[in-house]
Amino acid sequence: MKKYLVKILRPSVYPNYGAEFLAAIPRILGGLLLSLEFGSSKFGVPWSQGDQALGFFEVATWFPEDVANFGAPFSWAPLFFAWMVAFTETIGGLFISLGLFTRYWSFLLAASMLGAIFLQKWPSAIEYGSSWPLLPAAGFLWIAIYGLIFGSGRTGLDFWFFGRQASNNN
């Protein structure tokens, strides 16, 4: 089991370091933007905006109501789903930017962004006659897909924790 988990966490590497650093820019900036801007507006962390007065790991009151409007199964446990999405965006964004457990967090982020696109943003896009409301969620979805496929590369902590270990076990 441990060997399988390490194999999943082992990132793909590029043959040259320049490509590694260029590929890391969207992951790092996107993860930070997701955490500091999008996630922290829904979730209580030390860097949340002060006007919300959220407790530590507390979800903003408007977010579970928003999630409940998506219908079943989200309406069955809106606080749970809201907490999971807010946690994924806030804490997962940091982990993605650090390149730690990149594939796991990318999977959760992709699921969150697909839900956001199809359940929240798509109806808005149809209403406004423009795809503009889809762009932030679609951008984070692309970052998540890239993270799922390639991991963090040599620029993330996954390589330092799992890349070397996995190459020694093979």
N, C-alpha and C positions, 0 to 999 in steps of 0.2 A: 504494500500500500504506500509506504514512504517513497519507494522508487517511482511509483506512478505520479504521486503528488509533485515530487521534485522535477519529473519530466515535464509536467504541465507548466510549472513555474519557470523552467529554464527558458530564457529569452532567445530569440533568433539574433544573430549578429551579422553585421555587414562586413564585407572584406576590407573596407577602409574606414578610418576613424572620422574623416570629414562627413561621410554619409551618416554615420552614427549620430553625430552632433546635430546635423541638419534635421534628421528624422526625430530627434528628441525635442526640438523646439515646439511643435504643436502639442505634444504630450505634456510637456512641462507647463507651458503657458495656458493651454486648455484646462488642465487639471487645477491650476491655481485660480483661473477665472471662474471655473465651475464652483470651487469651494468658497472663494472669498466673496463672490458676487451673487451667484444664483442660489447655492445651498444655504449660505448664512442668512439669507432673507427669510428662510423657512424654518431654521433650526437654531436652537440656542447653543452657541459656542462663544468663546471669548472674543472673537472678531466679528460677532453679529452687530448690526447697527444698533446704537443705543436707544433709539426711539421705540423699539419693540419690547424691551424689558422681558426677554425670554430667559427662563431658567436654563441651567446646563442640560443639554440634550432634550430640551422641550421643543415641541413643534408649534409653530405659529397657529393661532386659532382659526384663521381663514383657510389653511391648507387642507385639513381633513374634510371640511365642507366642500371644497373644490374637488377633492378626490371622490367623495361620495356621489357627486354628480356624474361620474363616469359610468355608473350602473354596476350591475353584478359582475364580478365578485367583489369589486371595490367598495360598494355600498354596504356589504356585510361587515366589514371591519375597516372603516375609513381611517381611523387613527393608526392602526397597524401599518397599512399601506402608505399613509402619509409619512409616518416615522421612518419606514424603510427607504422611501425615496429621498427624503431629506437627509438621512444618514449617508446614503450612497453618494448623493451630490456633494455633501460637505466633507465627510471624512474620506470617502472614496476618491474625491477629487484630489485631496492631499496625497493619498497613497499613489494615485496614478501619476501625479507630478513628480513624486519621489522615485517612481518605478518600483514600488514594493507591492507584491502580489498583484501585478498589473493585469494579468489575464482574468483573475477572479473579479476584481473591481470593474474591469472593462465589460465583463458579462453582465454584471448588475447594472452598470450605467447604460449599456445598450438596451436592456429590458426597460429601464426607466424612460429612456428617450423614445423608444418605440411607443410606449404608452402615452407619453406626452404628445408625440406627433399625431397619432391616430385618434386619441380620445380627447385631446384638448386643443391642439393647434390646427389640425385639419379642418374642424368645423369653423374655426375663426377664419381660416384662409378662404374657405368657400364663401362665407358671409361677406368678407371684404373683397373677394374677387382677386386676391393676390396671394402669392406664396410667401410673402415677406414674414408673416408670423411663424412660419416653419423653420426659418433659417437658424436661430440659436440651437434648437433641439436637434436639427439635422447636422449641424456642425459638431456638436458633442457626440452624436451617433457615429459620425465618421471617425472621430478620435477613438471612440470605444471599439469600433470594428478593427481599426489599425492595431490597437492594443491587444485585442483578442488574437489576432493573427501573428503578430511579431513579438509581443511582449515589450519589454522596456529597452532591449538591446544592452550594449555595454555601458550606457550612460545611466542606467537605473540600478537600484539596490538589489533587484532580482538577480542580476548577473553576479554581483559580489557575494550574495548569500547562496544562490542556487545554481548558477552557471558553472562555477568551478567545481562544486560538489558533484553535480550531475556528470560532468566530463570525467571526473575521477572514478565514478561508479560504472561507467560504460566500458 
